[in-house]
């Protein structure tokens, strides 16, 4: 992405917001895309400082690793907040942590989880 440009309309200056378009998310070997539709392929998009995530995945973590790395986002989509959660339930939590890798999202407390919906937004610097 380039720096933010300006546009002037009727003597008022506006920021032109940058948009990366949808990009595929890098998945680890613990994750597969839910079958049935290309709409399930995990993707990410940054518009200005807002990041959007979509897709559906299956997680297989037979070793019970916790945290278990499941996906890596592009550098320009690394969350501003270390406590960014994209799915939070009582026993399963997909969240961002920079303890393993600055671009890594992990899942906590699960061995197998199917049809996980990745539909969230968060902010970046």
Residue frames as a rotation matrix with the C-alpha (Angstrom) as fourth column:
UNK 1
0.582 0.813 0.000 0.00
0.813 -0.582 0.000 0.00
0.000 0.000 -1.000 0.00
UNK 2
-0.336 -0.658 0.674 1.14
0.625 -0.691 -0.363 3.50
0.705 0.299 0.643 -0.69
UNK 3
-0.906 0.015 -0.423 0.80
0.332 -0.594 -0.733 6.59
-0.262 -0.804 0.533 1.44
UNK 4
0.036 0.998 -0.048 -2.65
0.823 -0.057 -0.565 8.14
-0.567 -0.019 -0.824 1.74
UNK 5
-0.798 -0.209 0.565 -3.44
0.547 -0.644 0.535 10.51
0.252 0.736 0.628 -1.09
UNK 6
-0.471 0.636 -0.611 -5.81
0.193 -0.601 -0.775 13.46
-0.861 -0.483 0.161 -1.01
UNK 7
-0.521 0.405 0.752 -8.58
0.803 -0.067 0.592 14.49
0.290 0.912 -0.290 -3.33
UNK 8
-0.840 0.252 -0.480 -10.27
0.014 -0.875 -0.483 17.90
-0.542 -0.413 0.732 -3.45
UNK 9
-0.462 0.794 0.395 -13.99
0.802 0.184 0.568 18.13
0.378 0.579 -0.722 -4.23
UNK 10
0.493 0.698 0.519 -15.76
0.459 -0.715 0.527 21.50
0.739 -0.021 -0.673 -4.08
UNK 11
0.059 -0.627 0.777 -12.84
-0.450 -0.711 -0.540 23.02
0.891 -0.318 -0.324 -2.16
UNK 12
0.639 0.091 0.764 -12.99
-0.744 0.324 0.584 20.28
-0.194 -0.942 0.275 0.50
UNK 13
-0.246 -0.825 -0.509 -10.00
-0.824 0.455 -0.339 17.95
0.511 0.336 -0.791 0.85
UNK 14
0.780 0.507 0.366 -10.64
-0.617 0.720 0.317 14.24
-0.103 -0.474 0.875 1.57
UNK 15
-0.353 -0.837 0.418 -8.29
-0.698 0.533 0.478 11.33
-0.623 -0.123 -0.772 2.27
UNK 16
0.301 0.335 -0.893 -8.33
-0.794 0.606 -0.040 8.58
0.528 0.721 0.448 -0.32
UNK 17
0.381 -0.078 0.921 -8.51
-0.748 0.560 0.356 5.42
-0.544 -0.825 0.155 1.79
UNK 18
-0.514 -0.674 -0.531 -6.20
-0.847 0.497 0.188 2.58
0.137 0.547 -0.826 0.78
UNK 19
0.581 0.705 0.406 -7.76
-0.695 0.690 -0.203 -0.78
-0.424 -0.164 0.891 -0.01
UNK 20
-0.490 -0.846 0.212 -5.66
-0.642 0.515 0.568 -3.94
-0.590 0.142 -0.795 -0.42
UNK 21
0.088 0.583 -0.808 -8.49
-0.845 0.473 0.249 -6.00
0.527 0.661 0.534 -1.90
UNK 22
0.817 0.274 0.507 -9.12
-0.519 0.733 0.440 -9.56
-0.251 -0.623 0.741 -0.70
UNK 23
-0.111 -0.898 -0.425 -5.98
-0.839 0.313 -0.444 -11.70
0.532 0.308 -0.789 -0.24
UNK 24
0.575 0.272 -0.771 -5.70
0.038 0.934 0.357 -15.34
0.817 -0.234 0.527 0.81
UNK 25
0.554 -0.354 0.753 -4.54
-0.832 -0.203 0.517 -16.02
-0.030 -0.913 -0.407 4.38
UNK 26
-0.268 -0.730 -0.629 -1.58
-0.566 0.647 -0.510 -18.39
0.779 0.219 -0.587 4.89
UNK 27
0.746 0.591 0.307 -2.75
-0.621 0.452 0.640 -21.45
0.240 -0.668 0.704 6.85
UNK 28
-0.321 -0.834 0.449 -0.61
-0.914 0.397 0.084 -23.88
-0.249 -0.383 -0.889 8.86
UNK 29
-0.706 -0.025 -0.708 -0.63
-0.370 0.865 0.338 -27.65
0.604 0.501 -0.620 8.40
UNK 30
-0.903 0.424 -0.068 -3.19
0.260 0.413 -0.873 -27.90
-0.342 -0.806 -0.483 11.26
UNK 31
-0.184 0.841 -0.508 -5.86
-0.259 -0.540 -0.801 -26.18
-0.948 -0.016 0.317 9.13
UNK 32
-0.780 0.088 0.620 -7.87
0.610 0.331 0.720 -27.05
-0.142 0.940 -0.311 6.03
UNK 33
-0.812 0.560 -0.163 -10.43
-0.583 -0.789 0.195 -24.97
-0.020 0.253 0.967 4.20
UNK 34
-0.221 0.827 0.517 -14.02
-0.151 0.495 -0.856 -26.12
-0.964 -0.267 0.016 4.64
UNK 35
-0.929 -0.130 0.346 -15.03
0.286 0.338 0.897 -27.89
-0.234 0.932 -0.277 1.44
UNK 36
-0.097 0.978 0.184 -18.01
0.854 0.177 -0.490 -26.96
-0.512 0.110 -0.852 -0.68
UNK 37
0.852 0.420 0.311 -17.40
0.521 -0.738 -0.429 -23.44
0.050 0.527 -0.848 -1.94
UNK 38
-0.145 -0.897 0.418 -14.64
0.736 -0.380 -0.560 -21.01
0.661 0.227 0.715 -2.88
UNK 39
0.389 0.375 0.841 -16.42
-0.224 -0.847 0.482 -18.61
0.894 -0.375 -0.246 -0.49
UNK 40
0.984 0.009 -0.180 -14.90
0.163 0.378 0.911 -20.64
0.076 -0.926 0.370 2.38
UNK 41
0.185 -0.980 0.069 -11.27
0.785 0.105 -0.611 -19.82
0.591 0.168 0.789 1.44
UNK 42
0.474 -0.017 -0.880 -9.90
0.748 -0.520 0.413 -17.68
-0.465 -0.854 -0.234 4.30
UNK 43
-0.005 -0.425 0.905 -9.17
0.776 -0.573 -0.264 -14.18
0.631 0.701 0.333 3.09
UNK 44
0.055 -0.097 -0.994 -8.18
0.805 -0.585 0.102 -10.85
-0.591 -0.805 0.046 4.56
UNK 45
0.125 0.049 0.991 -8.61
0.765 -0.640 -0.065 -7.26
0.631 0.767 -0.118 3.41
UNK 46
-0.329 -0.266 -0.906 -7.37
0.793 -0.599 -0.112 -3.95
-0.513 -0.755 0.408 4.77
UNK 47
0.216 0.406 0.888 -9.24
0.699 -0.699 0.149 -0.72
0.682 0.588 -0.435 4.08
UNK 48
0.415 -0.199 0.888 -7.48
-0.486 -0.873 0.032 2.16
0.769 -0.444 -0.459 5.78
UNK 49
-0.585 -0.626 0.515 -6.81
-0.755 0.188 -0.628 0.98
0.296 -0.757 -0.583 9.34
UNK 50
0.227 0.763 0.605 -9.70
-0.822 0.483 -0.301 -1.52
-0.522 -0.429 0.737 9.38
UNK 51
-0.817 -0.480 -0.318 -9.00
-0.573 0.734 0.365 -5.20
0.058 0.481 -0.875 8.63
UNK 52
0.337 0.938 0.075 -11.71
-0.920 0.345 -0.184 -7.63
-0.198 -0.008 0.980 7.53
UNK 53
-0.826 -0.551 0.121 -11.38
-0.529 0.831 0.169 -11.42
-0.194 0.076 -0.978 7.69
UNK 54
0.332 0.942 -0.042 -13.67
-0.906 0.307 -0.291 -14.04
-0.261 0.135 0.956 6.14
UNK 55
-0.326 -0.362 -0.873 -13.74
-0.662 0.747 -0.062 -17.76
0.674 0.558 -0.483 5.40
UNK 56
0.717 0.494 0.491 -14.39
-0.696 0.538 0.475 -21.11
-0.030 -0.682 0.730 7.05
UNK 57
-0.226 -0.904 -0.364 -11.81
-0.770 0.394 -0.502 -23.60
0.597 0.167 -0.785 8.28
UNK 58
0.903 0.277 -0.328 -11.38
-0.033 0.806 0.591 -26.97
0.428 -0.523 0.737 9.96
UNK 59
0.125 -0.867 0.482 -8.73
-0.926 -0.277 -0.258 -27.36
0.357 -0.414 -0.837 12.64
UNK 60
0.868 0.036 -0.496 -7.03
0.077 0.976 0.205 -30.66
0.491 -0.216 0.844 13.45
UNK 61
0.056 -0.810 0.583 -4.64
-0.793 -0.391 -0.468 -30.52
0.607 -0.436 -0.664 16.38
UNK 62
0.647 0.319 -0.693 -4.31
-0.003 0.909 0.416 -34.14
0.763 -0.267 0.589 17.56
UNK 63
-0.324 -0.850 -0.415 -1.24
0.562 0.180 -0.808 -33.33
0.761 -0.495 0.419 19.67
UNK 64
0.574 0.650 -0.497 -3.31
0.793 -0.290 0.536 -30.85
0.204 -0.702 -0.682 21.66
UNK 65
-0.568 -0.815 0.117 -0.82
0.773 -0.577 -0.263 -27.99
0.282 -0.059 0.958 21.23
UNK 66
0.655 0.750 0.093 -1.97
0.666 -0.632 0.396 -24.91
0.356 -0.198 -0.913 23.10
UNK 67
0.322 0.637 -0.701 -1.44
-0.500 -0.514 -0.697 -22.38
-0.804 0.575 0.153 21.74
UNK 68
-0.053 -0.238 0.970 -1.55
0.665 0.716 0.212 -23.98
-0.745 0.656 0.120 18.30
UNK 69
-0.607 -0.194 -0.771 -0.55
-0.346 -0.809 0.475 -21.75
-0.716 0.555 0.424 15.36
UNK 70
0.062 0.707 0.705 -3.28
0.542 0.569 -0.618 -21.85
-0.838 0.420 -0.348 12.70
UNK 71
0.579 0.159 0.799 -2.68
0.803 -0.277 -0.527 -18.95
0.137 0.948 -0.288 10.31
UNK 72
-0.397 -0.764 -0.509 -0.43
0.691 -0.614 0.382 -16.06
-0.604 -0.200 0.772 9.39
UNK 73
0.740 0.672 0.017 -1.67
0.553 -0.595 -0.583 -12.69
-0.382 0.441 -0.812 8.16
UNK 74
0.294 -0.639 0.711 0.22
0.688 -0.375 -0.621 -10.23
0.663 0.672 0.330 5.93
UNK 75
-0.572 -0.673 -0.468 2.47
0.810 -0.374 -0.452 -7.74
0.129 -0.638 0.759 7.70
UNK 76
-0.878 0.244 0.411 0.12
-0.184 -0.966 0.182 -4.82
0.442 0.084 0.893 6.97
UNK 77
0.155 0.984 -0.086 -2.72
-0.335 0.135 0.933 -6.74
0.929 -0.116 0.350 8.72
UNK 78
-0.515 -0.385 -0.766 -0.99
0.586 0.494 -0.642 -7.43
0.626 -0.779 -0.029 12.04
UNK 79
0.522 0.849 -0.081 -3.39
0.635 -0.323 0.702 -6.32
0.570 -0.418 -0.708 14.80
UNK 80
-0.020 -0.441 0.898 -2.63
-0.333 -0.843 -0.421 -3.24
0.943 -0.307 -0.130 16.88
UNK 81
0.253 0.262 0.931 -3.92
-0.963 -0.019 0.267 -4.96
0.088 -0.965 0.248 20.00
UNK 82
-0.761 -0.621 -0.189 -2.22
-0.588 0.783 -0.204 -8.11
0.274 -0.044 -0.961 21.28
UNK 83
-0.744 0.542 0.391 -5.58
-0.014 0.573 -0.819 -9.21
-0.668 -0.615 -0.419 22.72
UNK 84
-0.334 0.618 -0.711 -7.40
-0.940 -0.275 0.202 -9.41
-0.070 0.736 0.673 19.37
UNK 85
-0.601 0.249 0.760 -9.84
-0.024 0.944 -0.328 -12.34
-0.799 -0.215 -0.561 19.36
UNK 86
-0.709 0.390 -0.588 -11.58
-0.685 -0.182 0.705 -13.57
0.168 0.903 0.396 16.23
UNK 87
0.168 0.798 -0.579 -13.54
-0.181 0.602 0.777 -16.32
0.969 -0.026 0.246 17.95
UNK 88
-0.785 -0.399 0.473 -14.07
-0.518 0.004 -0.856 -16.63
0.339 -0.917 -0.209 21.68
UNK 89
0.373 0.848 -0.375 -16.01
-0.316 0.497 0.808 -19.44
0.872 -0.183 0.453 23.32
UNK 90
0.828 0.018 0.561 -15.78
-0.561 0.060 0.826 -21.04
-0.019 -0.998 0.060 26.74
UNK 91
0.598 -0.609 0.521 -13.24
0.126 0.714 0.689 -23.72
-0.792 -0.347 0.503 25.75
UNK 92
0.094 -0.550 0.830 -11.95
0.982 0.187 0.013 -22.51
-0.162 0.814 0.558 22.37
UNK 93
0.676 0.047 -0.735 -10.38
0.103 -0.994 0.032 -19.20
-0.729 -0.097 -0.677 21.55
UNK 94
0.263 -0.612 0.746 -8.79
0.953 0.045 -0.299 -18.08
0.149 0.790 0.595 18.29
UNK 95
0.900 0.011 -0.437 -6.66
0.175 -0.925 0.337 -15.05
-0.400 -0.380 -0.834 19.00
UNK 96
0.640 -0.729 0.243 -3.65
-0.009 -0.323 -0.946 -13.08
0.768 0.604 -0.213 17.90
UNK 97
0.866 -0.472 -0.167 -0.42
0.177 -0.022 0.984 -13.44
-0.468 -0.881 0.065 19.81
UNK 98
0.722 -0.679 -0.132 2.95
-0.477 -0.350 -0.806 -11.99
0.501 0.645 -0.577 18.97
UNK 99
0.461 -0.540 0.704 4.64
-0.661 0.320 0.679 -14.41
-0.592 -0.778 -0.209 21.36
UNK 100
0.383 -0.276 0.882 5.23
0.423 0.901 0.099 -16.91
-0.822 0.335 0.461 18.53
UNK 101
-0.583 -0.434 0.687 5.42
0.809 -0.227 0.542 -14.75
-0.079 0.872 0.484 15.41
UNK 102
-0.825 0.230 -0.516 4.25
-0.070 -0.948 -0.310 -11.17
-0.560 -0.220 0.799 14.78
UNK 103
-0.579 0.621 -0.529 1.75
-0.793 -0.278 0.542 -12.31
0.189 0.733 0.653 12.14
UNK 104
-0.850 0.103 -0.516 0.45
0.082 0.995 0.062 -15.45
0.520 0.010 -0.854 13.85
UNK 105
0.040 0.869 0.493 -3.08
-0.945 -0.128 0.302 -16.27
0.326 -0.478 0.816 15.00
UNK 106
-0.907 -0.366 -0.209 -3.44
-0.254 0.870 -0.424 -19.27
0.337 -0.331 -0.881 17.32
UNK 107
0.293 0.951 -0.094 -6.16
-0.391 0.209 0.896 -21.42
0.872 -0.226 0.434 18.83
UNK 108
-0.663 -0.432 0.611 -6.24
-0.711 0.110 -0.694 -22.29
0.233 -0.895 -0.380 22.50
UNK 109
-0.584 0.371 0.723 -7.65
-0.548 0.478 -0.687 -25.41
-0.600 -0.797 -0.076 24.13
UNK 110
0.575 0.815 -0.074 -8.84
-0.654 0.404 -0.639 -27.63
-0.491 0.416 0.766 21.29
UNK 111
-0.390 -0.650 0.652 -7.87
-0.011 0.712 0.702 -30.74
-0.921 0.267 -0.285 19.35
UNK 112
-0.775 0.216 0.594 -10.44
0.632 0.220 0.744 -30.71
0.030 0.951 -0.307 16.56
UNK 113
-0.222 0.720 -0.657 -12.86
0.102 -0.653 -0.750 -28.02
-0.970 -0.234 0.071 15.47
UNK 114
-0.608 0.052 0.793 -14.85
0.771 0.277 0.573 -28.05
-0.189 0.959 -0.209 12.23
UNK 115
0.059 0.669 0.741 -16.59
0.834 -0.441 0.332 -25.35
0.549 0.598 -0.583 10.21
UNK 116
-0.113 -0.209 -0.971 -15.03
0.772 -0.634 0.047 -22.45
-0.625 -0.745 0.233 12.11
UNK 117
0.617 0.409 0.672 -16.36
0.743 -0.584 -0.326 -19.21
0.259 0.701 -0.665 10.65
UNK 118
-0.465 -0.774 -0.430 -13.76
0.800 -0.575 0.169 -16.46
-0.378 -0.265 0.887 10.29
UNK 119
0.097 0.532 0.841 -15.86
0.697 -0.640 0.323 -13.35
0.710 0.555 -0.433 10.07
UNK 120
0.437 -0.067 -0.897 -14.41
0.806 -0.414 0.424 -10.46
-0.399 -0.908 -0.127 12.00
UNK 121
0.552 -0.370 0.748 -12.87
0.263 -0.773 -0.577 -7.01
0.791 0.515 -0.329 11.83
UNK 122
0.541 -0.421 -0.728 -10.09
0.752 -0.146 0.643 -5.39
-0.377 -0.895 0.237 13.83
UNK 123
0.983 -0.170 -0.072 -7.82
-0.183 -0.940 -0.288 -2.34
-0.018 0.296 -0.955 13.73
UNK 124
0.342 -0.939 0.045 -4.18
0.937 0.336 -0.096 -1.91
0.075 0.075 0.994 12.77
UNK 125
0.107 -0.407 -0.907 -1.75
0.402 -0.817 0.413 0.97
-0.910 -0.409 0.076 13.28
